[in-house]
């Protein structure tokens, strides 16, 4: 176990943040950590204190950020952007006030959101388009280049080109697909599933990739710098799938680091170094170096799971949020 007394520690560099509510997600706007609460608001945590910003009238179901604004979807049917000054812009309101289940930010200020079986996109000019899908949308992700949106749903993923006017391309695989992500080079697409497994496709030929062996559903995944590795939760250790070759993880075993008696529930890759912040179901957070598995203790275990991790753009700050409403910002500068 990696939280022993002889493990190097940076815990004393953490500033406690008074979040006062379960943390659903966390993002950075510049060097300010912003904690997304499960209900109604955001908590901005600049170095000189905290500021709570009411955003939705009910639960916040999804969030995404591009470092300049935070996009949120709520059970009030609103899609709202919040900037670094805490100013709100309502970008869309579902006419039936359906829950906004998923949101995504894309290239050139594009946004996407979903409600039920429908997905919507809006470009920087404010032009909006929508499409219907076979089942409720499980995940949304913009491709790194071009105006293309991956929409995960039951039995696979649809690749939608909103400007083409054609029927979306369909990548089929039986089961319920939830989270979805493109590799940074745009060559691979990976989904997390209702079952404890990942599924992927090599987009050049739509070759299937199965990534199994998890103990639980994969709720968190993130790409290492350069896209060489896909870090994932769902096991009692950090699971890293290799994507550094043209075949990705096909025919290869994952790298497994930071073994523990408790399950990994959150991961966040450093923006420029081969380091992963790893959060566990009992509150432990470790910084794990991919090259040799070296570990540094960033947060001691508690009684609540880590629910959110995020790095700022330079990798000097790590924000940590938990299910029981604790927040912190670790300064590694």
C-alpha positions in Angstrom: 0.0 0.0 0.0 1.3 3.4 -0.9 0.2 5.6 2.0 2.8 4.3 4.4 5.0 6.6 6.5 8.0 6.2 4.2 6.1 7.3 1.1 7.2 10.8 0.0 4.4 13.3 0.8 3.3 16.7 -0.5 0.2 16.9 1.7 1.5 20.0 3.5 1.3 21.9 0.2 -2.5 21.6 0.1 -4.9 24.5 0.7 -8.2 23.4 2.1 -11.3 24.8 0.3 -14.7 25.2 2.0 -16.9 23.5 -0.5 -19.8 22.6 1.8 -21.4 20.2 -0.6 -20.7 17.0 -2.6 -18.3 17.7 -5.4 -19.5 16.4 -8.8 -16.5 17.7 -10.8 -13.7 20.3 -10.7 -12.1 22.4 -13.4 -9.6 25.2 -13.7 -10.3 28.6 -15.1 -6.7 30.0 -15.4 -5.2 29.2 -12.0 -8.5 29.3 -10.2 -10.0 25.9 -9.2 -13.8 25.8 -9.7 -15.7 23.0 -7.8 -18.9 21.9 -9.5 -21.4 20.9 -6.8 -24.1 18.3 -7.2 -26.7 21.0 -6.5 -27.2 24.4 -7.9 -23.8 26.1 -7.8 -20.1 26.4 -8.4 -17.4 27.2 -5.8 -14.6 29.4 -7.1 -11.4 28.9 -5.1 -8.8 31.6 -5.9 -5.9 31.9 -3.5 -7.6 34.5 -1.3 -10.7 32.6 -0.4 -13.9 31.0 -1.8 -16.8 32.4 -3.8 -20.1 30.4 -4.3 -21.8 31.2 -7.6 -25.4 30.0 -8.0 -25.9 28.6 -11.5 -28.9 26.2 -11.8 -32.1 26.0 -9.8 -31.7 22.3 -9.2 -29.1 19.5 -9.7 -26.1 19.9 -11.9 -25.9 16.8 -14.1 -22.9 17.5 -16.3 -20.0 19.9 -16.8 -17.1 20.5 -19.1 -14.4 23.2 -19.4 -12.0 24.6 -22.0 -10.0 26.6 -19.4 -11.9 29.8 -20.2 -15.4 28.9 -19.2 -17.4 26.1 -17.6 -20.3 24.6 -19.4 -23.0 23.0 -17.2 -26.2 21.2 -17.8 -28.9 20.9 -15.1 -32.2 19.2 -14.3 -33.8 22.6 -14.8 -33.3 22.2 -18.6 -30.7 24.9 -18.9 -27.3 24.9 -20.6 -25.2 27.6 -18.9 -21.6 28.9 -19.5 -19.8 30.5 -16.5 -16.7 32.6 -17.2 -13.7 33.3 -14.9 -15.4 36.4 -13.4 -18.4 34.3 -12.4 -20.7 35.8 -15.1 -23.4 33.4 -16.4 -24.7 33.0 -19.9 -27.7 30.8 -20.6 -26.8 29.3 -24.0 -29.9 27.0 -24.3 -33.1 26.0 -22.6 -34.8 22.8 -23.5 -38.3 23.7 -24.6 -39.7 20.7 -22.6 -37.5 21.4 -19.7 -35.9 18.0 -20.0 -32.8 17.2 -18.0 -29.5 18.1 -19.7 -27.7 14.9 -19.2 -24.4 15.5 -21.0 -22.4 18.5 -22.2 -19.2 18.9 -24.2 -16.9 21.7 -25.5 -15.2 21.5 -28.8 -12.8 23.3 -31.2 -13.6 26.9 -32.2 -15.9 27.5 -29.2 -18.4 24.8 -30.3 -20.7 23.3 -27.6 -22.8 20.2 -27.5 -25.5 18.9 -25.1 -28.0 16.2 -24.9 -31.5 15.6 -23.5 -33.0 12.2 -23.7 -32.4 10.7 -27.2 -31.5 14.0 -28.7 -28.1 15.7 -29.1 -27.6 19.3 -30.0 -24.6 21.3 -31.3 -24.0 25.0 -31.6 -21.0 26.6 -33.3 -19.4 29.9 -32.5 -21.8 31.8 -34.8 -24.7 30.5 -32.8 -26.0 28.1 -35.4 -27.7 25.2 -33.8 -28.4 21.7 -35.1 -29.9 18.6 -33.5 -30.1 14.9 -34.2 -32.1 11.9 -32.8 -30.4 8.7 -31.7 -31.6 5.2 -31.0 -31.6 5.5 -27.2 -30.7 8.0 -24.5 -27.3 9.7 -25.0 -24.7 8.2 -22.7 -21.7 10.4 -23.6 -20.6 13.2 -25.9 -17.1 14.1 -27.2 -15.8 16.4 -30.0 -13.1 15.1 -32.2 -9.8 17.0 -31.8 -9.9 18.4 -35.3 -12.9 19.2 -37.5 -16.5 19.6 -36.6 -17.4 16.0 -35.6 -19.2 14.8 -32.5 -19.1 11.3 -31.0 -22.5 10.3 -29.5 -22.4 7.2 -27.3 -25.7 5.3 -26.7 -27.0 1.8 -26.5 -25.3 -0.6 -29.0 -22.5 1.7 -30.0 -21.4 5.2 -31.0 -22.6 7.5 -33.7 -20.1 9.8 -35.4 -22.1 12.9 -36.3 -20.9 15.5 -38.8 -23.5 18.3 -38.2 -22.5 20.3 -41.2 -22.7 17.3 -43.6 -26.4 16.8 -43.4 -25.9 13.1 -43.8 -26.9 10.2 -41.5 -24.2 9.7 -38.8 -21.7 6.9 -39.2 -22.4 4.1 -36.8 -19.8 2.1 -34.8 -21.6 -0.9 -33.4 -20.9 -2.9 -30.3 -23.6 -4.5 -28.2 -24.2 -3.0 -24.7 -24.8 0.4 -23.1 -22.0 2.9 -23.9 -21.6 5.7 -21.4 -18.5 7.9 -21.4 -16.7 8.5 -24.7 -13.4 10.0 -25.6 -11.2 10.5 -28.7 -7.5 10.0 -28.5 -5.6 13.3 -28.8 -4.5 12.4 -32.3 -8.0 11.5 -33.3 -7.1 8.0 -34.4 -8.9 6.1 -31.7 -12.3 6.3 -30.0 -12.9 4.7 -26.6 -16.1 4.2 -24.6 -16.8 3.2 -21.0 -19.7 0.8 -20.7 -22.4 -0.2 -18.2 -20.4 -3.4 -17.7 -16.9 -3.3 -16.1 -15.1 -2.9 -19.4 -14.0 -0.4 -22.1 -14.5 -0.7 -25.8 -12.7 1.1 -28.5 -12.3 1.5 -32.3 -9.4 2.3 -34.5 -11.1 4.8 -36.7 -8.9 4.2 -39.8 -10.7 0.8 -40.3 -13.2 0.7 -37.4 -11.3 -2.2 -35.9 -12.8 -3.2 -32.5 -10.7 -3.1 -29.3 -11.9 -4.8 -26.1 -10.3 -3.6 -22.9 -11.6 -5.8 -20.1 -10.6 -7.2 -16.7 -12.0 -4.4 -14.4 -13.7 -5.1 -11.1 -16.2 -2.2 -11.5 -17.6 0.2 -14.0 -15.0 2.6 -15.4 -16.2 6.0 -14.3 -13.0 8.0 -14.9 -10.5 8.0 -17.8 -7.9 10.5 -19.1 -5.2 10.7 -21.7 -1.5 11.1 -20.7 0.5 13.9 -22.4 0.9 13.1 -26.1 -1.9 10.4 -25.9 0.6 7.6 -25.3 -1.5 6.1 -22.4 -5.2 6.0 -21.4 -5.4 6.1 -17.6 -8.5 4.6 -16.1 -10.3 3.9 -12.8 -12.4 0.7 -12.1 -9.7 -1.5 -10.5 -7.7 -1.8 -7.3 -4.8 -0.2 -9.2 -4.2 2.3 -11.9 -4.8 0.8 -15.3 -2.9 2.3 -18.2 -3.7 1.2 -21.8 -0.9 1.7 -24.4 -1.9 3.9 -27.4 1.6 4.8 -28.6 1.5 2.6 -31.8 -0.8 2.4 -34.8 -2.5 -0.6 -33.3 -3.2 1.0 -29.9 -3.8 -1.6 -27.2 -4.7 -4.4 -29.6 -2.8 -7.6 -28.6 -1.1 -5.8 -25.6 -1.6 -5.9 -21.9 -2.1 -2.7 -19.8 0.4 -1.3 -17.4 -0.8 -1.6 -13.8 0.6 0.7 -11.1 -0.2 1.9 -7.6 -1.7 -1.4 -6.2 -4.1 -0.9 -3.3 -6.6 -2.7 -1.2 -9.2 -0.1 -2.3 -10.6 0.8 -5.7 -9.4 3.6 -8.0 -12.4 6.0 -8.7 -10.8 9.1 -10.3 -7.8 9.8 -12.5 -6.3 12.9 -14.0 -3.2 13.0 -16.1 -0.6 15.8 -15.8 -0.7 18.1 -18.8 3.0 17.9 -19.7 4.6 15.1 -17.6 4.1 11.3 -17.4 2.3 11.6 -14.0 -1.2 10.6 -13.1 -3.2 11.9 -10.1 -5.0 8.8 -8.8 -8.0 9.0 -6.4 -9.3 6.1 -4.4 -12.7 5.2 -2.9 -11.4 5.8 0.6 -10.2 9.3 -0.1 -6.5 8.6 -0.8 -4.8 10.6 -3.6 -1.5 9.6 -5.0 0.7 11.1 -7.7 2.0 8.2 -9.8 4.9 8.4 -12.3 4.2 6.3 -15.3 7.8 5.5 -16.3 8.7 3.7 -13.1 5.6 3.6 -10.9 7.0 5.9 -8.2 4.4 7.3 -5.9 3.9 10.5 -3.9 1.2 10.9 -1.3 -1.1 13.9 -2.0 -4.0 13.2 0.3 -4.4 10.8 3.2 -7.3 8.3 3.3 -10.6 9.4 4.8 -14.1 7.9 4.9 -15.3 9.3 1.6 -14.4 8.7 -2.0 -12.5 11.1 -4.2 -15.1 12.4 -6.7 -13.1 14.8 -8.8 -9.5 15.6 -9.8 -8.1 18.3 -12.2 -4.8 19.9 -13.1 -4.3 23.5 -14.2 -2.8 24.1 -17.6 0.8 24.3 -16.4 0.5 21.3 -14.1 1.5 23.3 -11.0 -1.9 23.0 -9.2 -4.0 19.9 -8.6 -7.6 20.3 -7.4 -9.2 17.5 -5.3 -12.9 17.1 -4.5 -14.7 14.4 -2.5 -18.2 13.0 -2.2 -18.6 14.3 1.3 -18.0 17.9 0.4 -14.3 18.4 1.0 -12.1 20.3 -1.4 -8.4 21.2 -1.7 -5.8 22.7 -4.0 -2.3 21.2 -4.0 0.4 23.6 -5.0 3.4 21.9 -6.6 5.2 25.0 -7.9 
